[in-house]
Amino acid sequence: HPGWLALAIALMLLDYALQAWRWAVLLKPVDPGLTFRLAWAGTAVGWAFNTLLPLRGGNFLRPAVVAIRRDIPYTTLLFSTVAEYVYD
């Protein structure tokens, strides 16, 4: 049924938005200029590639998207995602 599909897509996008917001809040002390839009892009790319790469390899691309566009070391961003998963 198309209505259920639309609801599932909306919930998935809402989940991505919440994860991006949480990640942006976690990174605020490291980079106060980090925007929600960039955190959203990293989160969306990471989860998209999780469907293609084995062992949730998209989680390694998520910090790479932000590291390329901002002057933050990749390792700092990678460990922020590790900290985020620990708190989950």
Steps between C-alpha positions, in 0.01 A plus 500: 500500500651837400392668824706262712799550272469878533477467878809278510697747288390792718601317818836403352572862403393617844740248655783632279415856604510410869832320459647794308381745765644285780832470318513876435436566871775254593744673263408856604798534742739379228357712216245767595447583131377153406156530346209262527500474122854362492428261786189389309704443183754288686228300672304440179811397306611270779167322527465478122835328472415269790259333259781443249810431710549203730538533877338846507785653303296813443573599858857570388376726219280709727794677670687517169225714345534755779881481516527583131283811532615627841841539659452219751725192513335182376605313814321751722181454302541123495536484877197725540294242312645227722402700808154548354456125449622428852229729639237331284 
